[in-house]
Amino acid sequence: MAMSSYLEGLVWIILLYPLSLCLITIFVPDSVMKMTTRVFNVSCAFLFAFCLIMHMQIEVVYGKELLDAWYQNNPQ
């Protein structure tokens, strides 16, 4: 399976988002709760979109070393 650092970032976002949101609701005072959660949700959405777009642009070539050796020995 192809694993990039962007995919790892997506997995971390998926795993840590609920925990972080719960911690925000516990420790942030009610007077700024709405603004804080909105900023947190929007920033997580942008980070998730960025990681998803960057991960989808990665091209994985399996056996690249073997292909390079083949093309070097067979220069057709």
C-alpha positions as CSV (number, residue, x, y, z in Angstrom):
1,M,0.0,0.0,0.0
2,A,1.3,3.5,-0.9
3,M,1.8,5.5,2.3
4,S,2.8,9.2,2.1
5,S,3.3,11.7,4.8
6,Y,0.2,13.5,3.6
7,L,-1.8,10.3,4.1
8,E,-0.4,9.9,7.6
9,G,-1.5,13.5,8.2
10,L,-5.0,12.6,7.1
11,V,-5.1,9.6,9.5
12,W,-3.8,11.8,12.4
13,I,-6.5,14.4,11.6
14,I,-9.2,11.8,11.6
15,L,-8.0,10.2,14.9
16,L,-7.2,13.4,16.8
17,Y,-10.0,15.7,15.6
18,P,-12.8,14.3,18.0
19,L,-10.4,14.3,21.0
20,S,-9.2,17.8,20.3
21,L,-12.8,19.1,19.9
22,C,-13.8,17.5,23.2
23,L,-10.7,19.1,24.9
24,I,-11.7,22.5,23.5
25,T,-15.2,22.2,24.8
26,I,-13.9,21.3,28.2
27,F,-11.2,23.8,28.7
28,V,-12.3,26.9,26.7
29,P,-14.7,29.3,28.5
30,D,-18.2,29.6,27.3
31,S,-17.8,33.3,26.3
32,V,-15.4,32.4,23.4
33,M,-16.5,28.8,22.8
34,K,-18.4,29.5,19.5
35,M,-15.6,31.5,17.9
36,T,-12.9,29.0,19.0
37,T,-14.8,25.9,17.7
38,R,-15.5,27.7,14.4
39,V,-11.9,28.6,13.9
40,F,-10.8,25.1,14.9
41,N,-13.3,23.4,12.6
42,V,-12.4,25.7,9.6
43,S,-8.6,25.2,10.1
44,C,-9.0,21.4,10.4
45,A,-11.1,21.4,7.2
46,F,-8.5,23.4,5.3
47,L,-5.7,21.1,6.7
48,F,-7.7,18.0,5.7
49,A,-8.3,19.4,2.2
50,F,-4.7,20.3,1.8
51,C,-3.4,16.9,2.8
52,L,-6.0,15.1,0.6
53,I,-5.1,17.2,-2.4
54,M,-1.4,16.8,-1.9
55,H,-1.7,13.0,-1.3
56,M,-3.7,12.6,-4.5
57,Q,-0.9,14.3,-6.5
58,I,1.7,11.8,-5.5
59,E,2.6,9.2,-8.2
60,V,3.9,5.9,-6.9
61,V,5.9,3.6,-9.2
62,Y,6.4,0.2,-7.8
63,G,9.7,-1.4,-8.8
64,K,11.3,1.8,-10.0
65,E,14.8,0.5,-9.5
66,L,14.0,-2.6,-11.6
67,L,12.5,-0.5,-14.3
68,D,15.5,1.8,-14.4
69,A,17.9,-1.2,-14.6
70,W,15.8,-2.8,-17.4
71,Y,15.8,0.4,-19.4
72,Q,19.6,0.8,-18.9
73,N,20.3,-2.7,-20.2
74,N,17.7,-2.4,-23.0
75,P,18.0,1.1,-24.5
76,Q,15.3,0.7,-27.2
